[in-house]
Amino acid sequence: MTPTRSSSYTSAGVTIPSASDINAAAARIAPHVRQTPVLCTAAGDLGLGYPVTLKLELLQHAGSFKPRGAFNRILAARELEELPAAGVIAASGGNHGAAVAYAARALGLGVEIFVPELTPPAKHARIESFGARLVRTGATYAEALDASRARRAETGAMEVHAYDHPAVLAGQGTTAREFEADAPELTHVLVATGGGGLIGGMAAWYGGRVGVVSVEPVACPALHDALAAGHPVPSPVGGVAADSLGAREVGKIMFPIAAAYVSAAVLVADDAIRAAQCLLWDRLRLIAEPGGATALAALLSGAWTPPDGARVGVLVCGSNADPATVVS
């Protein structure tokens, strides 16, 4: 079943992606992204006592869900003849940069990626492997974003924002569209949250028909703090998953979606994230980066407990980690 809202709508002056936007994104990006598989674990596989359905988005091109939004943003601009000759530019903690670089190479575009100093070397290498010009600058994603925007003003390149653009959210929403098609029985889906493009797109697709649970590190509580305040607010950035989930503030487009459709927002400690990484490797032979294991950490640590009768899905969203940090 798909959401009943079929056209984009506006909340507080912000255009929010609709089901038809997400369907259009799915058609647009289909030649360029993988339909990632789901893995249905048995009650004992993860030591939880109940089955969990994992969507393995860590098997996506460039190692995360991010190509969905990147391709949709670029291809939609090309359809509208809004794609400049100067190519594209983006700021990223790592995964979005790799995705934009991958998309730009696939589409024959020039690309510059700005990353903060906290981005690990494995992600530097990933970005550069796709032919991007990589610029390391600033202590945080926000500082890298400011630097990229100064550069954009010089070159005229098109910004592909990591999470705060309707086309990016619509692209990320295709993750939920696939998950629902493959696992329509789910009542709750857990999603790691950084700037909110992924959970915003997924919650827009589900539209309240499934309980969408946000999971963030204690050290990166941007959505948790925003929901408590009633609007996006600056939050701390730190911890083991800061390179992928370390947004200072959630996006303005995703916030009204989260306020309407995110059923819970929980926090997990770094130790719980590391434990989830180790369990994914030990039980399933999957290498997930810290951000990719964060949603599962909520179940393993008890930060979120499913209600009786729940059928639970978890998005494993990224794999861009040095295997030596996971496999001992």
N, C-alpha and C positions, 0 to 999 in steps of 0.2 A: 504494500500500500504506500502511496506517495502522499506528501502533504497536500492539503486542499488549497493553500494559498499559492496561486499560480503566477502572480506577477510581483515585481519588486514593489516594496512599500517604503515609506519614509517615516522615521521616528526621530524626533528632535532634530530635523534637518539632515539626517543621515540616510542615505539610500541603502537598504538592507537586502541582500540577495534572497530571491524567492526560489521555490521549487523549479520553476521554468528556467531561471537563470542557471541553476545547478544542472538541470537536464541539458541545457544548451552547452554548458561547459564540458559535460561528459562527452557529448558528441564532438566537440571541437578538439579536445585533447586526446581522444581515443587512439589516434595513430601514433602518439608520442609517449604514452605512459603504459605501465603494466597494470593489469587487473590483478592485484595481489591476493594471495590465497588466505583462507581462514584455516585455523587449526583448532579442532574441538578436543580439548583435554578431558580426560576422565577425572572422576572425583579425587582420586589419589595422586594424580600426576604432579600436582603442584603443592600437595600437602594441605589443601584447603578443606577437603571434605565435601566439595561440590564441584561440578564441572564448570569450566570456563572456556569461552570461545575467544581465541586470539585472532585478531586481524594482523597479518604480518606485513605491515607497510614498511618495515625495515628492508624488505626485498625490492622496494621501488628503485627505479633509476636514481643514481647519485646517493643512494643509501638512506632516503627518508621520504616522507609524504610530499615534500616541498615542490617537486616538479609539477604537481597538479596545478597549484596556484600560479607558478611561474609561467608555464605554457599558456594557461588561460589568459593571463594578463597580457602577454605579448601577442598571442594570436588574435585576441579580441581587438587590440589596438591596430594590428595589421588589417583586419577586416574593415575597420573604420578609417583606414589610411592615415592613422595618427602615429605611426612608427617612424621616428626620425632616422635620417641617414647615419647619425652619430651612434646608433645602437642603443644599448641599455646599460644601466648602472644600478647597483644595489649595495646596501649595507646589510651585514649579516654577522651573527655569531659563528657561522660556519655552514650549517646545512642549507639555508636559503641561498647563500652564495654559491654553493656547489650546484644547487638546482638551477639557478639563473644561468650560471656558466654552462651547464649541460644543455639547457634549452637554447641558449644563444648559439652554441656550436652547432646544434642540430638544425637551427634555422638560418645559419650563415650570417650571424650578427656580431659586431664588435661588442665587447663587454668589459666593464671594470667592476671589481668587487672590493669593498672596503670592509675590513674586519678589525675588531678591537684586539688589544694585546692578550686578552684572556683566551682567544681562540687557539685550540691546541694544534701542534704541528701536523697531526694526521689530517686535519681539516684544511690547513694551508695546502698541503700536497694534493688533496682531492680537488680543490678549486682550481689550482694551477694545471692539473692534469687535463682539464677541459678547455684549456687555452685562454683563460681569463687573465687580465692584468690585475694582480692582487696588490692591494695597498693595506698595510698594517698601521693602524693609527688609533689613538685614544684608549682609555682604560676600560670603557664600557661600550655596549652596542649603541647607546644614545650618542656618544661622542663620535663613533664611526659614522653614524647616520648624518650628523651635522657636517662632517668632512665630505661625505659623498654628495651632499646637497650643494656644498660650495663648488665641488668639481662639476656637478651637473649644470650649474649656472654658467660655467665656462664652456662646456662642450655641447650642450643642447641634447644630451642623451636622455632617454626616457627612464624615469625611476620605476623599478619594480619593487614596491615596498614589501617587506617581509610578511606583513599581516594586515595593514590598515588600508585596504583597497577593495572595493566590491568584487572586482574580477578575481582577486586573489582568494577571497573568502568563498566565492562560488566554486572555484577550482578545488579548494580544500574540501568543500562540501561533497564533492564526488566520492570521497572516502566513505562517508556515511551511506551514500546511495548504494555503493557496492556492498558495504557491510550488511545493510538491510536486505539486499537481494539474496545474499548468501546465508544470512542468519536471521530470518524474519521473526524467529521466536523470541529474540532477546527483549528483555524488559528494562535492562540497564546497561549502559556503555560507559566505561571509564576512559578518560582522555587526559593526557598530560597537557598542561597549559603554560605557554610563555606569554607572547604578545596577544594570543587569542585568535589568530586566524584559523587554526585548525578546529578548535572547539566551537568557534563562532559559525564556521561553515557547516560543521556537523550538526550543531543544535538547530541551525536554520533548516536543514533538511528534515530532521526528525520532528521538529515543530511541537514538542511536548508529548509525542506519542510514545517515546522511550525516555527513561530517566537518564539524562546525560550528566555524568559526574566529573567535575574538574579536579585534577590532582596536580599539586604544585609542591616543589621543595619548600621547606620552612624558610630557606634563605632567599627564595624568589617568590613572594606571595602576592603578585600583582593583582590577579583576579580576586583572590580571597579578600584582599584589602579594599578593592574597588566595590565589591558587593556589600561589604560592611559599611562603606562610606556612602553608597548610593550613586557613585560616579567614579570614573578613573582617577586614581591618585598616585603620586610617586611612591615607589616601594623599594626596599633594599634589593640588591642584586649580589648574590654570592653563592658559594657551595659548589658541589661536584657537577651540577647540571647547568651552571650559569651560561655556558657557551651556547646551549640550545634553548634554554627556558628563561634566560636572564633579561627579560624586558623590564625596563624601569616602570612602565605604565602600560596597561592594556589598551588596545585600539578603540577608538571612538565608534567605529562601525560595529565591532563585535559586542560592545558592552550592552546595548539594549536587547540584543539576542540572548546574551547570557542572563540578564536580569529576568527575562521572560521564560527561558527554556532550560537553563542549567539548574538541575534539581539539588545539587550539593557541591560545595567547594571545600576540599580537604587538603591538609598539608602533611608532608612526609619528611622524615629526617634523612640526611645524607646516608647514614648507616643502612636505613631501610632500602634506599635506592641501590646501594652497592650490593646488598643481599639479593635484591631482585635480579640484578645483572648476573650474579653468580648462579642463582637458581635457574634462570633461563638457559645458561650454558650447561649446567650440570644435568638438568632433566630433559632439555629439548635440543641441546647443541645449537643454540642461537646466541650470537654475540650482539647484544644491544648496547648502545651508548647509555650514559646515565639518564638523559632525557627520554630515551626510548623505553627504559625500564621503569620510569617514574609512576605510570598509571598502575602497573601491576604491584608496585610497592605498597599502594594503598590497601590492597587486599591482603598481602602477606603480612603487613604490620598491624592490621586491624584498624587503620585510620578510617576505613569505610567498611561496614559490614552489610552485606545484602539482606534485605528483608526476606521473610519466609516466602518460598515459592518463586523467588527471583531467578531469572535466567540471565547470566552476566556475560558481557563481552568486554574485552580489553584491547585497546589499540596499542600495538608495539610499534612505535613510530619512527625509530631511527637506529642505524647500525654503524655510524661513523665514529668508531672507537678503535684505538690501538688494541688489538687482541691481547697483547701482553698485560693490559690493565684489567682484563677480565679472566683470562685463563691462567691459572697458577700451576 
